[in-house]
Amino acid sequence: MARRLPTLLGASAIGLAALAVPSALAAQPVPLPSPAPQSRGNIPSSPPAAESKGPLDALGSLFNRTKPGETTAFDNNQRALVDKVSGYLSGLRTLVGDFVQVGPDGSKTEGQIYLQKPGRVRFEYAPPSPIELVADGQSVVVRDRRLATQDLYPLGQTPLRFLLADKIDLLRDTNVVGVYTDNIFTTVIIEEKQTLGGRHKLMLMFGAQDLQLKQWTVTDPQGFDTTVAVYNLDTTKRPDPGLFKINYERVQTPAN
């Protein structure tokens, strides 16, 4: 089996869970999922029995009957929301900010994010984590500063491709299986099969008023969720291009 990516990309780190906000983040303007959003307004409600478990569980039957590559039928309001999200993601060109990652065991790591589209991003984990994750437009490399190792993965097989695509139409280019909105979040849920490690569920959450990216969660094939929240975002700064370089001479491709 291929080695798993760090929690930021893998099943244990790309999931969106209904996690409590860590006390250290209470003063931050970043709402970690607490709780996961419920369907409101003209967005169809989930069955009562499943609704109490949160949207991922409520969508269980939907995931089971949706074929890969088949977008669920949505009403006009839902389609309009997804189109707005697609427009926001397509219009996002550069970004510098901070992130907080909460793993399925409640562990928390922090760091800085640098993004320049198309295809380039860098996640620098703050010490004591030795990890750096860099995408250069084609590949994603995971660096361990402590072990002086680098592992290479195809960018197109990671959920990062949704954030880094030059242009994206979520309804056309992905398998959208859920759309939710309330006074805090607009949420789009995607089911992906062609990712490293098997089928994943990706939940993208945006501010309901400004549609700015707030956080995402990936649920891995084993059902483990990890949330990444982003804040202090500056879309006017242009990151140093050198931040996204990969030294392919030092790269190790994880063995199968």
Secondary structure, DSSP 8 states (H G I E B T S, - for coil): ------TTTSTTTS--------GGGTTSS----SS-----TTS----HHHHTT-HHHHTHHHHHHS-TT------HHHHHHHHHHHHHHHH--EEEEEEEEE-TTS-EEEEEEEEETTTEEEEEE-TT--EEEEEESSEEEEEETTTTEEEEEEGGGSTHHHHH-SS--HHHHS-EEEEEE-SSEEEEEEEESSSTTS-EEEEEEEETTT--EEEEEEE-TT--EEEEEEEEEESS----GGGG---GGG-B----
